[in-house]
C-alpha cells in the first residue's frame, strides 16, 4: 500500500500554480493540501496543513 504524499504549492504566478496543482492532483498517491501566492501564505499553510513537501517559488516577492 502506497502512502499519500501531501503537497503544498506556493507561487505568485496563478497559471503556473494551478497547472502544477492540476498535474499533481491527477496522481493517485499525491494530494495537494494547500496553495498560496506569497511568503506569508507559505508560512500559514506550513503551520496549518503541515505538508510533506512544499513547492515554493524562492524568487517571489517577500520570499527572502
C-alpha positions, 0 to 999 in steps of 0.5 A: 500500500502506497502512502499519500504524499501531501503537497503544498504549492506556493507561487505568485504566478496563478497559471503556473500554480494551478497547472502544477496543482492540476498535474499533481492532483491527477496522481493517485498517491499525491494530494495537494493540501494547500496553495498560496501566492506569497511568503506569508501564505507559505508560512500559514499553510506550513503551520496549518496543513503541515505538508510533506513537501512544499513547492515554493517559488524562492524568487517571489516577492517577500520570499527572502 
